[in-house]
Amino acid sequence: MDWGILKIILGIVILLAVGACVLLLADPLPVPGIFRKSSGEKLDKDDLSEVPENISTEAAKLAVQFFPDNPAKQSEYQKNLLAAYLTIKNIDLLLLFNPGGFGYARISASKGWESITTGISELTKSWGLRTLVLDYQRTAHSLTGKFSEVLASSSHSVSKARELSSKLIFLLKYLPNLKIVLGSESNGSVSANNTLLFLKDNPSVVSIETGPPVWHKGFDHERRLLLRSNGLVPDSFSYGDIKTILSANFMALFGRSPKSPGNVLLYIGAPGHEYSWEHAEVKNQITNFLTNKLKT
């Protein structure tokens, strides 16, 4: 056999072996997910004394359930959850954004979804709903965090979705009039959709998912709005249009940008993988969906 062909085969085998090790060895939940302000700052309260004791106790039990052998992570889970409770206890609607990529980007890193959260806030406030935008950091900015996202985005693990759904169930238990909109893009849509699966019987939660990976078909539900196109061109990443992605990146080498921009993991060009409130189709579909699900 030609040595060049043998090297290619050997390289493929090594890549598959590395991928298998990642799936087998990666910690699916290396750190607690974190509720953050839309600015990216972690929710934190110096004084948690105003939290009723029974609520604080239940948050502590949840923390032990997810991180039984790590007191530091238990503390972070509990404090951030109670800070979220105090932050949203006097609002009507929580708009919680799940970022794409590896799960730690701020809303400001997605100009499209930044405009969508602004548009939704203006819409729901016009209905008289006190609305708050938060984002949710799924993992740490680390190698183990990235490995865990490989598991989550491929749906080999739903640990992060189970953790987030437990927090939302907790908040809805003690804030029964609260409504929650899960906003998400790209890989974050996988997490949001799996979270909706755990909350499928709770009418207070709806999900807006834009541009999920082509391999993720997801859990379909009447409280789910799925967008794989911004109304201008189909999302090349969400439809798996490799030819368009390769062509766009090749032309970018010569300084030519696609007519409909978009990217995956901030660097890989993927035409159509961008959703904005300025896109008429995106705005209309979200407005109609939320009007139907939330407006009373």
C-alpha positions in Angstrom: 0.0 0.0 0.0 1.2 3.5 -0.8 2.7 5.2 2.2 0.8 8.4 1.6 -2.5 6.6 1.6 -1.5 4.7 4.7 -0.7 8.0 6.5 -4.2 9.3 5.6 -5.8 6.2 7.0 -3.7 6.3 10.1 -4.6 10.0 10.6 -8.3 9.2 10.4 -8.0 6.4 12.9 -6.1 8.7 15.3 -8.8 11.4 15.0 -11.5 8.9 15.6 -9.7 7.5 18.6 -9.2 11.0 20.0 -12.9 11.8 19.5 -13.9 8.6 21.2 -11.6 9.5 24.2 -13.2 12.9 24.4 -16.7 11.3 24.5 -15.7 8.7 27.1 -13.5 10.8 29.4 -15.0 14.3 29.3 -16.9 15.4 32.4 -20.4 16.2 31.1 -20.9 18.8 33.9 -17.5 20.2 35.0 -18.9 23.3 36.6 -22.3 24.8 37.5 -24.0 26.8 34.8 -24.2 30.5 35.7 -27.0 33.1 35.4 -25.4 36.3 34.2 -26.5 39.9 33.6 -26.8 40.8 29.9 -23.5 42.6 30.3 -21.9 39.2 31.1 -21.4 39.9 34.8 -22.2 36.9 37.0 -25.3 37.4 39.2 -24.1 37.7 42.7 -25.7 39.0 45.9 -23.6 39.8 49.0 -26.6 39.5 51.2 -28.8 36.5 50.9 -30.4 36.9 54.3 -33.7 38.0 52.7 -34.2 34.6 51.1 -36.6 32.5 53.1 -34.9 29.6 54.9 -37.0 26.9 53.1 -36.0 28.3 49.7 -32.3 28.5 50.7 -32.4 24.9 52.0 -33.9 23.5 48.8 -31.3 25.3 46.7 -28.6 23.7 48.8 -30.2 20.2 48.3 -30.2 20.7 44.6 -26.6 21.8 44.6 -25.6 18.5 46.4 -27.6 16.5 43.9 -25.6 17.8 41.0 -22.2 18.2 42.7 -22.2 15.7 45.6 -18.5 15.6 46.2 -17.5 19.2 45.7 -18.5 21.8 48.4 -17.1 24.7 46.4 -19.2 23.9 43.3 -22.2 23.3 45.6 -21.7 26.8 47.1 -21.4 28.4 43.6 -24.6 26.6 42.4 -26.6 27.6 45.5 -25.5 31.3 45.6 -26.0 31.9 41.9 -29.4 30.3 42.0 -30.5 32.3 45.0 -29.1 35.5 43.4 -31.3 34.7 40.4 -34.3 34.3 42.6 -33.8 37.7 44.3 -33.1 39.3 40.9 -36.2 38.1 39.2 -38.7 37.8 42.0 -40.4 41.1 41.1 -40.6 40.6 37.3 -43.1 39.0 35.0 -41.0 37.6 32.2 -37.4 36.2 32.1 -35.7 36.1 28.7 -32.8 33.7 29.2 -30.2 33.5 26.4 -28.2 30.4 25.7 -25.2 31.3 23.6 -23.7 29.4 20.7 -20.2 28.2 20.4 -18.7 26.7 23.6 -21.4 28.2 25.8 -19.5 31.0 27.6 -19.9 34.0 25.1 -21.8 37.1 26.2 -25.0 38.3 24.4 -22.9 41.2 23.1 -20.8 38.6 21.1 -23.9 37.9 19.1 -25.0 41.2 17.6 -28.0 39.4 16.0 -29.3 38.0 19.2 -28.5 41.2 21.1 -31.0 42.9 18.7 -33.5 40.1 19.2 -33.4 40.4 23.0 -33.9 44.2 22.7 -36.8 43.6 20.3 -38.5 41.0 22.5 -38.1 43.2 25.6 -39.7 46.2 23.8 -42.5 44.0 22.6 -43.3 42.3 26.0 -43.0 45.6 27.9 -45.6 47.1 25.5 -47.9 44.3 26.8 -47.3 45.4 30.4 -44.9 42.6 31.3 -42.0 43.5 33.4 -39.2 41.9 31.4 -35.6 41.0 32.3 -32.8 39.7 30.0 -30.2 37.4 31.5 -27.8 35.1 29.8 -26.7 31.6 30.9 -23.1 30.5 30.8 -23.1 26.8 30.4 -19.5 26.1 31.1 -16.1 27.5 32.0 -13.6 28.9 29.5 -11.4 25.9 29.7 -10.4 22.7 27.8 -12.6 20.5 30.0 -15.4 23.0 29.4 -15.0 22.7 25.7 -15.0 18.9 25.9 -18.2 19.0 27.9 -19.8 21.1 25.1 -18.8 18.5 22.5 -20.9 16.0 24.5 -23.8 18.4 25.0 -24.0 19.8 21.4 -24.0 16.2 20.1 -26.7 15.3 22.5 -24.5 12.5 24.0 -25.2 14.1 27.4 -28.1 16.1 28.7 -26.5 16.8 32.1 -26.4 20.6 31.4 -30.0 20.7 30.3 -31.0 18.7 33.3 -29.2 21.1 35.6 -30.7 24.2 33.9 -34.2 22.7 34.0 -33.8 22.0 37.7 -33.1 25.6 38.3 -36.0 26.8 36.3 -38.4 24.4 38.0 -37.1 25.7 41.3 -37.7 29.4 40.3 -41.2 28.6 38.9 -42.1 26.8 42.1 -41.4 29.9 44.2 -42.4 32.4 41.5 -45.5 30.7 40.1 -46.5 33.8 38.0 -43.2 34.0 36.2 -43.0 33.3 32.5 -39.7 32.2 30.8 -38.5 32.5 27.3 -35.5 30.4 26.4 -33.6 32.2 23.6 -30.8 30.4 21.9 -28.6 30.1 18.9 -26.4 27.5 17.2 -25.1 24.9 19.7 -27.0 26.7 22.5 -30.2 25.6 20.7 -29.4 22.0 21.5 -29.2 22.8 25.2 -32.3 24.9 25.1 -34.3 22.3 23.3 -33.2 19.5 25.7 -34.2 21.9 28.6 -37.6 22.3 27.0 -37.9 18.5 26.9 -37.5 18.3 30.7 -40.1 21.2 31.0 -42.5 19.9 28.4 -45.4 19.8 30.8 -44.8 23.3 32.2 -46.8 25.9 30.1 -44.8 28.8 31.6 -41.7 28.1 29.5 -41.3 28.6 25.7 -38.3 28.2 23.5 -37.0 30.2 20.5 -34.2 28.3 18.8 -32.2 29.7 15.9 -29.7 27.8 13.7 -29.2 24.5 15.5 -26.6 22.2 14.1 -27.7 20.1 11.2 -27.4 16.9 13.2 -29.8 18.0 15.9 -33.4 17.4 14.9 -34.6 18.0 18.5 -37.7 17.7 20.5 -40.6 19.2 18.6 -43.3 20.9 20.7 -46.0 23.6 20.3 -44.0 25.8 22.7 -40.9 25.7 20.5 -40.1 28.1 17.6 -37.4 26.7 15.4 -35.7 28.9 12.8 -33.3 27.5 10.2 -33.4 30.5 8.0 -33.3 34.3 8.6 -35.7 34.8 5.6 -32.9 35.9 3.3 -31.0 32.6 2.7 -31.2 29.2 4.4 -28.7 28.7 7.2 -25.8 26.8 5.7 -24.7 25.4 9.1 -28.1 24.3 10.2 -28.8 22.6 6.8 -25.3 21.1 6.5 -24.6 22.9 3.3 -20.9 22.1 3.3 -20.4 23.4 -0.3 -21.6 26.9 0.6 -19.5 27.0 3.8 -16.3 26.0 2.0 -17.0 28.4 -0.9 -17.6 31.3 1.5 -14.4 30.6 3.5 -12.4 30.2 0.3 -13.6 33.5 -1.1 -12.9 35.2 2.3 -9.2 34.5 1.7 -9.5 36.9 -1.2 -11.3 39.6 0.8 -14.8 38.8 -0.6 -17.6 38.5 2.0 -20.9 36.6 1.4 -24.1 38.5 0.8 -25.6 36.9 3.9 -23.0 36.7 6.7 -22.8 34.3 9.6 -20.2 32.3 11.4 -19.7 29.2 13.6 -17.4 29.4 16.6 -16.6 33.1 15.7 -14.2 32.2 12.9 -15.7 29.7 10.4 -17.9 31.5 7.8 -21.4 30.0 7.5 -23.7 32.1 5.3 -27.2 32.5 6.7 -26.1 31.5 10.2 -27.1 34.9 11.5 -30.5 36.0 13.0 -31.4 39.5 13.8 -34.5 41.5 14.7 -33.8 43.5 11.6 -34.6 40.5 9.5 -38.3 40.9 8.8 -38.9 37.1 8.8 -37.2 36.6 12.1 -39.0 39.5 13.7 -42.4 38.4 12.3 -42.1 34.8 13.4 -40.9 35.6 16.9 -43.6 38.3 17.3 -46.4 36.0 16.2 -45.1 33.1 18.3 -44.8 35.2 21.5 -48.1 36.9 20.9 -49.8 33.5 20.6 -48.0 32.0 23.7 -47.7 34.9 26.1 -50.1 37.8 25.3 -53.3 37.5 27.3 
